[in-house]
Amino acid sequence: MIAVVGPLWTGPLHDASFLTEMLSLADEWGWAYTSENVTLEKLLSTMIEESDPRLPPGYIRLDEVCLAVLCGIIDFLEVFHKKV
């Protein structure tokens, strides 16, 4: 029986130098901040943090992510057993 389903990562999720360059350009061009709560600067900074190679391997439980952002997810077993 499968107890946990979700993507597994074993290394950096992103290229930190590329993201740092993107953040610098976004700031230079005035794209990094908006009047809203969510900003490009916040997103890119989070992605830069995720690119740290010292982070331990882990996984994401998609059901928990979807619950946190209030979106639905298709049941894994429903998809697994569905005949095409």
Distance bins in CASP14 RR format, pairs under 12 A and 6 or more apart:
PFRMAT RR
TARGET T0000
AUTHOR 0000-0000-0000
RMODE 2
METHOD distances of the structure
MODEL  1
1 76 0 0 0 0 0 1 0 0 0 0 0
1 77 0 0 0 0 0 1 0 0 0 0 0
2 61 0 0 0 0 0 1 0 0 0 0 0
2 76 1 0 0 1 0 0 0 0 0 0 0
2 77 0 0 0 0 1 0 0 0 0 0 0
2 80 0 0 0 0 1 0 0 0 0 0 0
3 59 0 0 0 0 0 1 0 0 0 0 0
3 61 0 0 0 0 0 1 0 0 0 0 0
3 63 0 0 0 0 0 1 0 0 0 0 0
3 76 0 0 0 0 0 1 0 0 0 0 0
4 58 0 0 0 0 0 1 0 0 0 0 0
4 59 1 0 0 1 0 0 0 0 0 0 0
4 60 0 0 0 0 1 0 0 0 0 0 0
4 61 1 0 0 1 0 0 0 0 0 0 0
4 62 0 0 0 0 1 0 0 0 0 0 0
4 63 0 0 0 0 1 0 0 0 0 0 0
4 64 0 0 0 0 0 1 0 0 0 0 0
4 76 0 0 0 0 0 1 0 0 0 0 0
5 59 0 0 0 0 1 0 0 0 0 0 0
5 60 0 0 0 0 1 0 0 0 0 0 0
5 61 1 0 0 1 0 0 0 0 0 0 0
5 62 1 0 0 1 0 0 0 0 0 0 0
5 63 1 0 0 1 0 0 0 0 0 0 0
5 64 0 0 0 0 0 1 0 0 0 0 0
5 65 0 0 0 0 0 1 0 0 0 0 0
5 66 0 0 0 0 0 1 0 0 0 0 0
5 73 0 0 0 0 1 0 0 0 0 0 0
5 74 0 0 0 0 0 1 0 0 0 0 0
5 75 0 0 0 0 0 1 0 0 0 0 0
5 76 1 0 1 0 0 0 0 0 0 0 0
5 77 0 0 0 0 1 0 0 0 0 0 0
5 79 0 0 0 0 0 1 0 0 0 0 0
5 80 0 0 0 0 1 0 0 0 0 0 0
6 58 0 0 0 0 1 0 0 0 0 0 0
6 59 1 0 1 0 0 0 0 0 0 0 0
6 60 1 0 1 0 0 0 0 0 0 0 0
6 61 1 0 0 1 0 0 0 0 0 0 0
6 62 1 0 1 0 0 0 0 0 0 0 0
6 63 0 0 0 0 1 0 0 0 0 0 0
6 64 0 0 0 0 1 0 0 0 0 0 0
6 65 0 0 0 0 1 0 0 0 0 0 0
6 66 0 0 0 0 0 1 0 0 0 0 0
6 73 0 0 0 0 0 1 0 0 0 0 0
6 76 0 0 0 0 1 0 0 0 0 0 0
7 13 0 0 0 0 1 0 0 0 0 0 0
7 57 0 0 0 0 0 1 0 0 0 0 0
7 58 0 0 0 0 1 0 0 0 0 0 0
7 59 1 0 0 1 0 0 0 0 0 0 0
7 60 1 0 1 0 0 0 0 0 0 0 0
7 61 0 0 0 0 1 0 0 0 0 0 0
7 62 1 0 0 1 0 0 0 0 0 0 0
7 65 0 0 0 0 1 0 0 0 0 0 0
8 56 0 0 0 0 0 1 0 0 0 0 0
8 57 1 0 0 1 0 0 0 0 0 0 0
8 58 1 0 0 1 0 0 0 0 0 0 0
8 59 1 0 1 0 0 0 0 0 0 0 0
8 60 0 0 0 0 1 0 0 0 0 0 0
8 61 0 0 0 0 0 1 0 0 0 0 0
8 62 0 0 0 0 0 1 0 0 0 0 0
9 50 0 0 0 0 1 0 0 0 0 0 0
9 51 0 0 0 0 0 1 0 0 0 0 0
9 52 0 0 0 0 0 1 0 0 0 0 0
9 53 0 0 0 0 0 1 0 0 0 0 0
9 55 0 0 0 0 1 0 0 0 0 0 0
9 56 0 0 0 0 1 0 0 0 0 0 0
9 57 1 0 0 1 0 0 0 0 0 0 0
9 58 1 0 1 0 0 0 0 0 0 0 0
9 59 1 0 0 1 0 0 0 0 0 0 0
9 60 0 0 0 0 1 0 0 0 0 0 0
10 53 0 0 0 0 0 1 0 0 0 0 0
10 55 0 0 0 0 0 1 0 0 0 0 0
10 56 0 0 0 0 1 0 0 0 0 0 0
10 57 1 0 1 0 0 0 0 0 0 0 0
10 58 1 0 0 1 0 0 0 0 0 0 0
10 59 0 0 0 0 1 0 0 0 0 0 0
11 50 0 0 0 0 1 0 0 0 0 0 0
11 51 0 0 0 0 1 0 0 0 0 0 0
11 52 0 0 0 0 1 0 0 0 0 0 0
11 53 1 0 0 1 0 0 0 0 0 0 0
11 54 0 0 0 0 1 0 0 0 0 0 0
11 55 1 0 0 1 0 0 0 0 0 0 0
11 56 0 0 0 0 1 0 0 0 0 0 0
11 57 1 0 0 1 0 0 0 0 0 0 0
11 58 0 0 0 0 1 0 0 0 0 0 0
12 18 0 0 0 0 0 1 0 0 0 0 0
12 19 0 0 0 0 0 1 0 0 0 0 0
12 47 0 0 0 0 0 1 0 0 0 0 0
12 48 0 0 0 0 0 1 0 0 0 0 0
12 49 0 0 0 0 0 1 0 0 0 0 0
12 50 1 0 0 1 0 0 0 0 0 0 0
12 51 1 0 1 0 0 0 0 0 0 0 0
12 52 1 0 0 1 0 0 0 0 0 0 0
12 53 1 0 1 0 0 0 0 0 0 0 0
12 54 0 0 0 0 1 0 0 0 0 0 0
12 55 1 0 0 1 0 0 0 0 0 0 0
12 56 0 0 0 0 0 1 0 0 0 0 0
12 57 0 0 0 0 0 1 0 0 0 0 0
13 19 0 0 0 0 0 1 0 0 0 0 0
13 46 0 0 0 0 0 1 0 0 0 0 0
13 47 1 0 0 1 0 0 0 0 0 0 0
13 48 0 0 0 0 0 1 0 0 0 0 0
13 49 0 0 0 0 1 0 0 0 0 0 0
13 50 1 0 1 0 0 0 0 0 0 0 0
13 51 1 0 0 1 0 0 0 0 0 0 0
13 52 0 0 0 0 1 0 0 0 0 0 0
13 53 0 0 0 0 0 1 0 0 0 0 0
13 55 0 0 0 0 1 0 0 0 0 0 0
13 57 0 0 0 0 0 1 0 0 0 0 0
13 58 0 0 0 0 0 1 0 0 0 0 0
13 60 0 0 0 0 0 1 0 0 0 0 0
14 20 0 0 0 0 0 1 0 0 0 0 0
14 22 0 0 0 0 0 1 0 0 0 0 0
14 23 0 0 0 0 0 1 0 0 0 0 0
14 43 0 0 0 0 0 1 0 0 0 0 0
14 44 0 0 0 0 1 0 0 0 0 0 0
14 45 0 0 0 0 0 1 0 0 0 0 0
14 46 0 0 0 0 1 0 0 0 0 0 0
14 47 1 0 1 0 0 0 0 0 0 0 0
14 48 1 0 0 1 0 0 0 0 0 0 0
14 49 0 0 0 0 1 0 0 0 0 0 0
14 50 1 0 1 0 0 0 0 0 0 0 0
14 51 1 0 1 0 0 0 0 0 0 0 0
14 52 0 0 0 0 1 0 0 0 0 0 0
14 53 0 0 0 0 0 1 0 0 0 0 0
14 55 0 0 0 0 0 1 0 0 0 0 0
15 21 0 0 0 0 1 0 0 0 0 0 0
15 22 0 0 0 0 1 0 0 0 0 0 0
15 44 0 0 0 0 0 1 0 0 0 0 0
15 47 0 0 0 0 1 0 0 0 0 0 0
15 48 0 0 0 0 1 0 0 0 0 0 0
15 50 0 0 0 0 0 1 0 0 0 0 0
15 51 1 0 0 1 0 0 0 0 0 0 0
15 53 0 0 0 0 0 1 0 0 0 0 0
16 22 0 0 0 0 0 1 0 0 0 0 0
16 23 0 0 0 0 0 1 0 0 0 0 0
16 44 0 0 0 0 0 1 0 0 0 0 0
16 45 0 0 0 0 0 1 0 0 0 0 0
16 46 0 0 0 0 0 1 0 0 0 0 0
16 47 0 0 0 0 1 0 0 0 0 0 0
16 48 1 0 1 0 0 0 0 0 0 0 0
16 49 0 0 0 0 1 0 0 0 0 0 0
16 50 0 0 0 0 1 0 0 0 0 0 0
16 51 1 1 0 0 0 0 0 0 0 0 0
16 52 1 0 0 1 0 0 0 0 0 0 0
16 53 0 0 0 0 1 0 0 0 0 0 0
16 54 0 0 0 0 0 1 0 0 0 0 0
16 55 0 0 0 0 0 1 0 0 0 0 0
17 23 0 0 0 0 0 1 0 0 0 0 0
17 24 0 0 0 0 0 1 0 0 0 0 0
17 48 0 0 0 0 1 0 0 0 0 0 0
17 51 0 0 0 0 1 0 0 0 0 0 0
18 24 0 0 0 0 0 1 0 0 0 0 0
18 25 0 0 0 0 0 1 0 0 0 0 0
18 44 0 0 0 0 0 1 0 0 0 0 0
18 47 0 0 0 0 1 0 0 0 0 0 0
18 48 0 0 0 0 1 0 0 0 0 0 0
18 51 0 0 0 0 1 0 0 0 0 0 0
19 25 0 0 0 0 0 1 0 0 0 0 0
19 26 0 0 0 0 0 1 0 0 0 0 0
19 40 0 0 0 0 0 1 0 0 0 0 0
19 41 0 0 0 0 0 1 0 0 0 0 0
19 43 0 0 0 0 1 0 0 0 0 0 0
19 44 1 0 1 0 0 0 0 0 0 0 0
19 45 0 0 0 0 1 0 0 0 0 0 0
19 46 0 0 0 0 1 0 0 0 0 0 0
19 47 1 0 1 0 0 0 0 0 0 0 0
19 48 1 0 1 0 0 0 0 0 0 0 0
19 49 0 0 0 0 1 0 0 0 0 0 0
19 50 0 0 0 0 1 0 0 0 0 0 0
19 51 1 0 0 1 0 0 0 0 0 0 0
19 52 0 0 0 0 0 1 0 0 0 0 0
20 26 0 0 0 0 0 1 0 0 0 0 0
20 27 0 0 0 0 0 1 0 0 0 0 0
20 41 0 0 0 0 0 1 0 0 0 0 0
20 44 0 0 0 0 1 0 0 0 0 0 0
20 45 0 0 0 0 1 0 0 0 0 0 0
20 47 0 0 0 0 1 0 0 0 0 0 0
20 48 1 0 0 1 0 0 0 0 0 0 0
20 49 0 0 0 0 0 1 0 0 0 0 0
20 51 0 0 0 0 1 0 0 0 0 0 0
21 27 0 0 0 0 0 1 0 0 0 0 0
21 28 0 0 0 0 0 1 0 0 0 0 0
21 44 0 0 0 0 1 0 0 0 0 0 0
21 48 0 0 0 0 0 1 0 0 0 0 0
22 28 0 0 0 0 0 1 0 0 0 0 0
22 29 0 0 0 0 0 1 0 0 0 0 0
22 31 0 0 0 0 1 0 0 0 0 0 0
22 32 0 0 0 0 1 0 0 0 0 0 0
22 40 0 0 0 0 1 0 0 0 0 0 0
22 41 0 0 0 0 0 1 0 0 0 0 0
22 43 0 0 0 0 1 0 0 0 0 0 0
22 44 1 0 1 0 0 0 0 0 0 0 0
22 45 0 0 0 0 0 1 0 0 0 0 0
22 47 0 0 0 0 1 0 0 0 0 0 0
22 48 0 0 0 0 1 0 0 0 0 0 0
22 51 0 0 0 0 0 1 0 0 0 0 0
23 29 0 0 0 0 0 1 0 0 0 0 0
23 30 0 0 0 0 0 1 0 0 0 0 0
23 31 0 0 0 0 1 0 0 0 0 0 0
23 32 1 0 0 1 0 0 0 0 0 0 0
23 33 0 0 0 0 0 1 0 0 0 0 0
23 39 0 0 0 0 0 1 0 0 0 0 0
23 40 1 0 0 1 0 0 0 0 0 0 0
23 41 1 0 0 1 0 0 0 0 0 0 0
23 42 0 0 0 0 0 1 0 0 0 0 0
23 43 0 0 0 0 1 0 0 0 0 0 0
23 44 1 0 1 0 0 0 0 0 0 0 0
23 45 1 0 0 1 0 0 0 0 0 0 0
23 46 0 0 0 0 0 1 0 0 0 0 0
23 47 0 0 0 0 1 0 0 0 0 0 0
23 48 1 0 0 1 0 0 0 0 0 0 0
23 49 0 0 0 0 0 1 0 0 0 0 0
23 51 0 0 0 0 0 1 0 0 0 0 0
24 30 0 0 0 0 0 1 0 0 0 0 0
24 31 0 0 0 0 0 1 0 0 0 0 0
24 32 0 0 0 0 1 0 0 0 0 0 0
24 40 0 0 0 0 0 1 0 0 0 0 0
24 41 0 0 0 0 0 1 0 0 0 0 0
24 44 0 0 0 0 1 0 0 0 0 0 0
24 45 0 0 0 0 0 1 0 0 0 0 0
24 48 0 0 0 0 0 1 0 0 0 0 0
25 31 1 0 0 1 0 0 0 0 0 0 0
25 32 0 0 0 0 1 0 0 0 0 0 0
25 40 0 0 0 0 0 1 0 0 0 0 0
25 41 0 0 0 0 0 1 0 0 0 0 0
25 44 0 0 0 0 0 1 0 0 0 0 0
26 32 1 0 1 0 0 0 0 0 0 0 0
26 33 0 0 0 0 1 0 0 0 0 0 0
26 34 0 0 0 0 0 1 0 0 0 0 0
26 39 0 0 0 0 1 0 0 0 0 0 0
26 40 1 0 1 0 0 0 0 0 0 0 0
26 41 1 0 0 1 0 0 0 0 0 0 0
26 42 0 0 0 0 0 1 0 0 0 0 0
26 43 0 0 0 0 1 0 0 0 0 0 0
26 44 1 0 0 1 0 0 0 0 0 0 0
26 45 0 0 0 0 0 1 0 0 0 0 0
27 33 0 0 0 0 1 0 0 0 0 0 0
27 39 0 0 0 0 0 1 0 0 0 0 0
27 40 0 0 0 0 1 0 0 0 0 0 0
27 41 1 0 0 1 0 0 0 0 0 0 0
27 44 0 0 0 0 1 0 0 0 0 0 0
27 45 0 0 0 0 0 1 0 0 0 0 0
29 40 0 0 0 0 0 1 0 0 0 0 0
30 39 0 0 0 0 0 1 0 0 0 0 0
30 40 0 0 0 0 1 0 0 0 0 0 0
30 41 0 0 0 0 1 0 0 0 0 0 0
31 39 0 0 0 0 1 0 0 0 0 0 0
31 40 1 0 1 0 0 0 0 0 0 0 0
31 41 0 0 0 0 1 0 0 0 0 0 0
31 43 0 0 0 0 0 1 0 0 0 0 0
31 44 0 0 0 0 0 1 0 0 0 0 0
32 38 0 0 0 0 0 1 0 0 0 0 0
32 39 1 0 0 1 0 0 0 0 0 0 0
32 40 1 0 1 0 0 0 0 0 0 0 0
32 41 1 0 1 0 0 0 0 0 0 0 0
32 42 0 0 0 0 1 0 0 0 0 0 0
32 43 0 0 0 0 1 0 0 0 0 0 0
32 44 1 0 0 1 0 0 0 0 0 0 0
32 45 0 0 0 0 1 0 0 0 0 0 0
33 39 1 0 1 0 0 0 0 0 0 0 0
33 40 1 0 0 1 0 0 0 0 0 0 0
33 41 1 0 1 0 0 0 0 0 0 0 0
33 42 0 0 0 0 1 0 0 0 0 0 0
33 43 0 0 0 0 0 1 0 0 0 0 0
33 44 0 0 0 0 0 1 0 0 0 0 0
33 45 0 0 0 0 0 1 0 0 0 0 0
34 40 1 0 0 1 0 0 0 0 0 0 0
34 41 0 0 0 0 1 0 0 0 0 0 0
34 42 0 0 0 0 1 0 0 0 0 0 0
34 43 0 0 0 0 0 1 0 0 0 0 0
36 42 0 0 0 0 0 1 0 0 0 0 0
37 43 0 0 0 0 0 1 0 0 0 0 0
38 44 0 0 0 0 0 1 0 0 0 0 0
38 45 0 0 0 0 0 1 0 0 0 0 0
38 46 0 0 0 0 0 1 0 0 0 0 0
39 45 0 0 0 0 1 0 0 0 0 0 0
39 46 0 0 0 0 0 1 0 0 0 0 0
40 46 0 0 0 0 0 1 0 0 0 0 0
40 47 0 0 0 0 0 1 0 0 0 0 0
41 47 0 0 0 0 0 1 0 0 0 0 0
41 48 0 0 0 0 0 1 0 0 0 0 0
42 48 0 0 0 0 0 1 0 0 0 0 0
42 49 0 0 0 0 0 1 0 0 0 0 0
43 49 0 0 0 0 0 1 0 0 0 0 0
43 50 0 0 0 0 0 1 0 0 0 0 0
44 50 0 0 0 0 0 1 0 0 0 0 0
44 51 0 0 0 0 0 1 0 0 0 0 0
45 51 0 0 0 0 0 1 0 0 0 0 0
46 52 0 0 0 0 0 1 0 0 0 0 0
48 55 0 0 0 0 0 1 0 0 0 0 0
49 55 0 0 0 0 1 0 0 0 0 0 0
50 58 0 0 0 0 0 1 0 0 0 0 0
50 60 0 0 0 0 0 1 0 0 0 0 0
59 65 0 0 0 0 0 1 0 0 0 0 0
60 66 0 0 0 0 0 1 0 0 0 0 0
60 68 0 0 0 0 0 1 0 0 0 0 0
60 73 0 0 0 0 0 1 0 0 0 0 0
61 67 0 0 0 0 1 0 0 0 0 0 0
61 68 0 0 0 0 0 1 0 0 0 0 0
61 73 0 0 0 0 0 1 0 0 0 0 0
61 76 0 0 0 0 0 1 0 0 0 0 0
62 68 0 0 0 0 0 1 0 0 0 0 0
62 69 0 0 0 0 0 1 0 0 0 0 0
62 71 0 0 0 0 0 1 0 0 0 0 0
62 72 0 0 0 0 1 0 0 0 0 0 0
62 73 1 0 1 0 0 0 0 0 0 0 0
62 74 0 0 0 0 1 0 0 0 0 0 0
62 75 0 0 0 0 0 1 0 0 0 0 0
62 76 0 0 0 0 1 0 0 0 0 0 0
62 79 0 0 0 0 0 1 0 0 0 0 0
63 69 0 0 0 0 0 1 0 0 0 0 0
63 71 0 0 0 0 0 1 0 0 0 0 0
63 72 0 0 0 0 1 0 0 0 0 0 0
63 73 1 0 1 0 0 0 0 0 0 0 0
63 74 0 0 0 0 0 1 0 0 0 0 0
63 75 0 0 0 0 1 0 0 0 0 0 0
63 76 0 0 0 0 1 0 0 0 0 0 0
64 71 0 0 0 0 0 1 0 0 0 0 0
64 72 0 0 0 0 0 1 0 0 0 0 0
64 73 0 0 0 0 1 0 0 0 0 0 0
65 71 0 0 0 0 1 0 0 0 0 0 0
65 72 0 0 0 0 0 1 0 0 0 0 0
65 73 0 0 0 0 1 0 0 0 0 0 0
66 72 1 0 1 0 0 0 0 0 0 0 0
66 73 1 0 1 0 0 0 0 0 0 0 0
66 74 0 0 0 0 1 0 0 0 0 0 0
66 75 0 0 0 0 0 1 0 0 0 0 0
66 76 0 0 0 0 0 1 0 0 0 0 0
67 73 0 0 0 0 1 0 0 0 0 0 0
73 79 0 0 0 0 1 0 0 0 0 0 0
74 80 0 0 0 0 0 1 0 0 0 0 0
74 81 0 0 0 0 0 1 0 0 0 0 0
74 82 0 0 0 0 1 0 0 0 0 0 0
75 81 0 0 0 0 1 0 0 0 0 0 0
75 82 0 0 0 0 1 0 0 0 0 0 0
76 82 0 0 0 0 0 1 0 0 0 0 0
END
